[in-house]
Amino acid sequence: KRKQLNEYTKLYNHIKVDKNLDCAERLIYNLIYNFTIENKSCFASNSYIAENVGVDIRKVKRTIKKLVDLKYIILVKYHDNKTKRNIILYNSKLINRDKKGDFESAKFYLVYAN
């Protein structure tokens, strides 16, 4: 007998209809978005994301790069932990921007953002 899951994933309309992303990219972005909305950031590894979405790790890496290029997300690393990345939404209130749009923060430094 298969165990039924009582869990669900919320799919946001703005992600569902995004023409810039293919179906797998939408699922990856949606997973990151859900973690970020719930926890203010996403610490999920590429392998965790790949397993939960049903794609390979290379697809996750390419999608994360694409999401950064599209300015949907930003990758950051904390000063006290230089090995793990954190993903936050580009429009997050956790980031301070000066008038030119440059990023500044005492808590973390940018890995890359366009």
HELIX and SHEET records of a PDB file:
HELIX    1   1 ASN A   13  LYS A   16  1                                   4    
HELIX    2   2 CYS A   23  ASN A   39  1                                  17    
HELIX    3   3 ASN A   46  VAL A   53  1                                   8    
HELIX    4   4 ILE A   57  ASP A   69  1                                  13    
SHEET    1   A 3 ASN A  81  LEU A  89  0                                        
SHEET    2   A 3 ILE A  73  TYR A  78 -1                                        
SHEET    3   A 3 PHE A 108  TYR A 112 -1                                        
SHEET    1   B 2 ASN A  96  ARG A  97  0                                        
SHEET    2   B 2 PHE A 103  GLU A 104 -1                                        
END                                                                             
